[in-house]
Amino acid sequence: MGHFITGVVDEILTPFNEDKSINYKQVEELISWHMSKGIKNFFINGLAAESQALSNDEKIKLLKTVQGVTKGNAKIMACSFENTIEMNKALLDLYEETDLADCYCITAPPFFRHTQDALYEYAAELIDYVKKPVYIYNCVQMGTLFAPETLAKLVNEHPNLRGFKDASVDILNFEQCILRIDPENFDFLGGCDGLDGVMMMLGAVGCVSFMAVPFPKEMIDIVEAGLAGDYKKCVAAQQKVLKIRNLCKKAPFNAAWMYAMKYGGGPTGMHSRMPADQDFVPDELKREMDELARTELGYDV
């Protein structure tokens, strides 16, 4: 069976205008810029894209906008992170009707504690509901950590499950999953930009990355070094990304990621649907980011 997706899966944010409407033109610019930098996979309508603030109509329009730029030259993983089975099925029905996504990513309702039986039943019903390949979002911080035995059972009993995004930062859990599931026929994807290099060295074939929004080249460097087995280069690339990520994390929500778009020449001037202060990057943090981008990443700031 082999792998369905490898490499960096770019977890795009949703660019909004100041009036909170979606800037679809900027979506097109963002996708075009990412493809020019070598990105070949996109993760859309995820949590970083403010999926909780998007209507289903907007999610479908975003899917159409992204596919209108990629035109089959990049794979699209469309997320369905809804709060009930019924809500997920309604969105998945729309995805299936458009037939524009290549695969889907699902998870149980985030922020709630789930038993492993509940996680299994929830995921199994959605995996079997659609025709296209399905991925699972695995994240202990969101209350959706699939135990290795649960994940292995889903893989064995539901062949439409092709991989998972592991944002758990639980290395032992990740290794236990690889022990139970054939890594040559399942897409293990890193899901935390602070650990993607480590995940690559342990057997991942790519990562779902939000850092790839402003820093596609740097994330590609991590993954390509990992796939090539060049562990020293992989670690060096990871540490470079970790330094800028540490600074980005000092600002609210997506603000620093949007500010950082200026370094590589991507579209700038983006806004969020979050409260106004969530778009704010303090001047001192901007100076820190600019200095690091110049001295460590080699950008002309």
C-alpha positions as CSV (number, residue, x, y, z in Angstrom):
1,M,0.0,0.0,0.0
2,G,2.9,2.4,0.8
3,H,2.4,6.0,1.8
4,F,-0.3,8.4,0.7
5,I,1.3,11.6,2.0
6,T,4.9,12.4,2.8
7,G,6.7,15.6,3.4
8,V,5.5,18.9,5.0
9,V,1.8,19.2,5.2
10,D,1.3,23.0,5.5
11,E,-1.3,23.9,8.2
12,I,-2.5,27.1,6.7
13,L,-4.1,29.8,8.8
14,T,-7.2,31.7,7.5
15,P,-6.4,35.3,6.5
16,F,-9.1,37.7,7.6
17,N,-9.7,41.3,6.8
18,E,-10.0,43.9,9.6
19,D,-13.8,43.6,9.4
20,K,-13.4,39.8,10.2
21,S,-14.5,38.7,6.7
22,I,-12.3,36.1,5.0
23,N,-9.7,37.5,2.6
24,Y,-9.9,34.9,-0.1
25,K,-7.6,36.8,-2.4
26,Q,-4.9,36.5,0.3
27,V,-5.7,32.8,0.7
28,E,-4.8,32.4,-3.0
29,E,-1.6,34.4,-2.6
30,L,-0.6,32.3,0.5
31,I,-1.1,29.0,-1.4
32,S,0.8,30.3,-4.4
33,W,3.7,31.5,-2.3
34,H,3.9,28.2,-0.4
35,M,3.9,26.2,-3.6
36,S,6.7,28.4,-5.0
37,K,8.7,27.4,-1.9
38,G,8.2,23.7,-2.5
39,I,5.1,22.9,-0.4
40,K,3.1,19.9,-1.9
41,N,0.5,19.3,0.9
42,F,-2.0,21.5,2.6
43,F,-3.9,21.1,5.9
44,I,-7.0,23.3,5.8
45,N,-9.8,24.2,8.2
46,G,-7.8,23.1,11.2
47,L,-7.7,24.6,14.6
48,A,-4.9,27.0,13.6
49,A,-7.2,28.1,10.8
50,E,-9.8,29.1,13.4
51,S,-12.1,26.4,12.3
52,Q,-14.2,27.0,15.4
53,A,-15.0,30.4,14.0
54,L,-15.8,29.3,10.4
55,S,-19.2,28.3,9.0
56,N,-19.5,25.2,6.9
57,D,-20.1,27.4,3.9
58,E,-16.8,29.2,4.6
59,K,-15.0,26.0,5.0
60,I,-16.2,24.8,1.6
61,K,-15.3,28.1,0.0
62,L,-11.8,27.9,1.5
63,L,-11.5,24.3,0.1
64,K,-12.5,25.5,-3.3
65,T,-10.2,28.5,-3.1
66,V,-7.2,26.3,-2.1
67,Q,-7.9,23.7,-4.8
68,G,-8.4,26.4,-7.4
69,V,-4.7,27.4,-6.8
70,T,-3.2,23.9,-6.4
71,K,-5.2,22.4,-9.3
72,G,-4.1,18.8,-8.4
73,N,-0.5,19.7,-8.0
74,A,-0.6,19.4,-4.2
75,K,-2.6,17.2,-1.9
76,I,-5.3,18.7,0.4
77,M,-6.1,17.3,3.8
78,A,-9.4,18.8,4.9
79,C,-10.2,18.8,8.6
80,S,-13.4,17.9,10.3
81,F,-13.1,18.9,13.9
82,E,-16.7,19.3,14.9
83,N,-18.3,18.7,18.3
84,T,-20.7,15.8,17.4
85,I,-20.8,12.8,15.1
86,E,-23.7,14.5,13.3
87,M,-21.9,17.8,12.8
88,N,-18.9,15.9,11.5
89,K,-21.0,14.0,9.0
90,A,-22.6,17.1,7.8
91,L,-19.3,18.7,7.0
92,L,-17.8,15.5,5.6
93,D,-20.9,15.2,3.3
94,L,-20.0,18.6,1.9
95,Y,-16.4,17.7,1.4
96,E,-17.4,14.5,-0.4
97,E,-19.9,16.4,-2.6
98,T,-17.2,18.8,-3.8
99,D,-14.7,16.0,-4.3
100,L,-11.8,18.5,-4.0
101,A,-10.0,17.2,-0.9
102,D,-7.6,14.2,-1.2
103,C,-8.1,13.1,2.4
104,Y,-9.6,14.1,5.7
105,C,-8.4,14.6,9.2
106,I,-10.8,13.9,12.1
107,T,-10.7,13.9,15.9
108,A,-13.1,13.5,18.8
109,P,-14.4,16.8,20.2
110,P,-11.3,18.6,21.6
111,F,-10.9,19.8,25.2
112,F,-13.0,17.0,26.7
113,R,-11.7,13.8,28.4
114,H,-12.5,10.7,26.4
115,T,-12.2,7.0,27.3
116,Q,-10.3,4.9,24.8
117,D,-13.5,3.1,24.0
118,A,-15.2,6.4,23.2
119,L,-12.2,7.5,21.0
120,Y,-12.3,4.2,19.2
121,E,-16.1,4.3,18.5
122,Y,-16.1,8.0,17.5
123,A,-13.2,7.6,15.1
124,A,-14.4,4.3,13.6
125,E,-17.8,5.7,12.7
126,L,-16.3,8.6,10.9
127,I,-13.5,6.6,9.2
128,D,-16.1,4.2,7.7
129,Y,-18.4,7.1,6.8
130,V,-16.3,8.5,3.9
131,K,-14.6,7.0,0.9
132,K,-11.4,9.0,0.9
133,P,-8.4,8.3,3.2
134,V,-8.7,9.5,6.8
135,Y,-6.1,10.7,9.3
136,I,-6.5,11.2,13.0
137,Y,-5.4,14.2,15.1
138,N,-3.7,12.8,18.2
139,C,-3.1,15.4,20.9
140,V,-3.1,14.9,24.7
141,Q,-3.4,18.6,25.3
142,M,-6.7,18.6,23.4
143,G,-8.0,15.5,25.3
144,T,-7.7,13.3,22.2
145,L,-4.8,11.1,22.9
146,F,-5.3,7.7,21.2
147,A,-3.4,5.0,23.0
148,P,-1.2,2.8,20.9
149,E,-3.6,-0.2,21.3
150,T,-6.6,2.0,20.3
151,L,-4.8,3.3,17.2
152,A,-3.6,-0.2,16.2
153,K,-7.1,-1.6,16.5
154,L,-8.5,1.2,14.3
155,V,-5.8,0.5,11.7
156,N,-6.4,-3.2,11.7
157,E,-10.2,-3.0,11.6
158,H,-10.7,0.1,9.4
159,P,-8.3,0.1,6.4
160,N,-9.5,3.6,5.3
161,L,-7.4,5.0,8.2
162,R,-4.1,5.9,6.5
163,G,-2.2,7.9,9.1
164,F,-2.2,10.3,12.0
165,K,-0.9,13.7,13.0
166,D,0.8,13.3,16.4
167,A,0.8,16.6,18.3
168,S,1.0,14.8,21.6
169,V,4.6,15.6,22.4
170,D,4.5,12.1,24.0
171,I,7.6,10.4,22.4
172,L,7.0,7.1,24.2
173,N,3.4,7.0,23.0
174,F,4.6,7.7,19.4
175,E,7.2,4.9,19.7
176,Q,4.7,2.4,21.0
177,C,2.4,3.2,18.1
178,I,5.3,2.5,15.6
179,L,5.9,-0.8,17.4
180,R,2.3,-1.9,16.7
181,I,1.7,-0.4,13.2
182,D,3.6,-1.0,10.0
183,P,5.4,2.3,9.4
184,E,5.9,1.4,5.7
185,N,2.1,1.4,5.1
186,F,0.9,4.0,7.6
187,D,1.6,7.7,7.5
188,F,3.1,8.7,10.8
189,L,3.2,12.5,10.7
190,G,4.7,14.8,13.3
191,G,2.3,17.4,14.7
192,C,4.4,19.6,17.0
193,D,6.9,21.9,15.3
194,G,9.1,21.8,18.4
195,L,9.6,18.0,17.9
196,D,9.1,17.3,14.2
197,G,12.8,16.5,13.7
198,V,12.7,14.0,16.5
199,M,9.6,12.4,15.0
200,M,11.3,12.1,11.6
201,M,14.2,10.3,13.2
202,L,11.8,7.9,15.0
203,G,10.0,7.0,11.7
204,A,7.7,9.7,10.7
205,V,7.4,10.4,7.0
206,G,6.4,14.1,7.3
207,C,4.8,16.6,9.5
208,V,1.7,18.8,9.7
209,S,3.3,22.1,10.4
210,F,2.0,25.6,11.4
211,M,5.5,26.9,11.4
212,A,5.5,26.2,7.6
213,V,3.1,29.1,7.2
214,P,5.8,31.7,7.6
215,F,8.8,29.4,7.3
216,P,8.1,26.7,4.6
217,K,11.8,26.4,3.6
218,E,12.9,25.8,7.2
219,M,10.3,23.1,7.8
220,I,11.1,21.4,4.5
221,D,14.8,21.3,5.6
222,I,13.8,19.4,8.7
223,V,11.7,16.9,6.9
224,E,14.1,16.3,3.9
225,A,17.0,15.8,6.3
226,G,15.0,13.3,8.3
227,L,13.8,11.4,5.2
228,A,17.4,11.2,4.0
229,G,18.6,9.9,7.3
230,D,20.9,12.9,7.9
231,Y,20.2,13.1,11.6
232,K,22.8,15.8,12.3
233,K,21.4,18.1,9.7
234,C,17.9,17.3,10.8
235,V,18.6,18.2,14.4
236,A,20.4,21.5,13.3
237,A,17.4,22.4,11.2
238,Q,15.0,21.6,14.1
239,Q,16.9,23.7,16.6
240,K,16.9,26.7,14.2
241,V,13.1,26.4,13.9
242,L,12.7,25.9,17.7
243,K,14.5,29.2,18.4
244,I,12.0,31.2,16.3
245,R,9.1,29.2,17.5
246,N,10.0,30.0,21.1
247,L,9.6,33.7,20.2
248,C,6.4,33.2,18.3
249,K,4.9,31.5,21.3
250,K,5.3,34.8,23.3
251,A,2.6,36.5,21.3
252,P,-1.2,35.6,21.5
253,F,-2.6,33.0,19.1
254,N,-1.4,33.4,15.5
255,A,-0.1,37.0,15.8
256,A,3.6,36.3,15.6
257,W,3.1,33.8,12.8
258,M,1.3,36.5,10.8
259,Y,4.0,39.1,11.6
260,A,6.7,36.6,10.5
261,M,5.3,36.4,7.0
262,K,7.3,39.4,6.0
263,Y,10.6,37.5,6.3
264,G,10.3,35.1,3.4
265,G,8.2,37.3,1.1
266,G,4.8,35.9,1.7
267,P,1.5,37.9,1.9
268,T,1.4,40.2,4.9
269,G,-1.3,42.3,6.7
270,M,-3.4,39.3,7.9
271,H,-5.9,39.5,10.7
272,S,-7.6,37.0,13.0
273,R,-11.3,36.6,14.0
274,M,-10.1,36.5,17.6
275,P,-10.5,39.6,19.8
276,A,-8.3,42.6,18.7
277,D,-5.5,42.0,21.2
278,Q,-5.0,38.5,19.8
279,D,-3.4,40.2,16.7
280,F,-1.0,42.1,18.7
281,V,2.8,41.6,18.7
282,P,4.7,43.9,21.2
283,D,7.4,46.0,19.7
284,E,10.1,44.4,21.8
285,L,9.1,41.0,20.6
286,K,9.2,42.2,17.0
287,R,12.8,43.4,17.5
288,E,13.7,40.0,19.0
289,M,12.1,38.2,16.1
290,D,13.7,40.5,13.5
291,E,17.2,40.0,15.0
292,L,16.8,36.2,15.1
293,A,15.5,36.1,11.6
294,R,18.5,38.1,10.4
295,T,21.3,36.3,12.4
296,E,20.0,32.7,12.6
297,L,17.8,32.3,9.5
298,G,19.6,34.6,7.1
299,Y,16.8,36.9,6.2
300,D,17.4,40.5,5.0
301,V,15.4,42.3,7.7
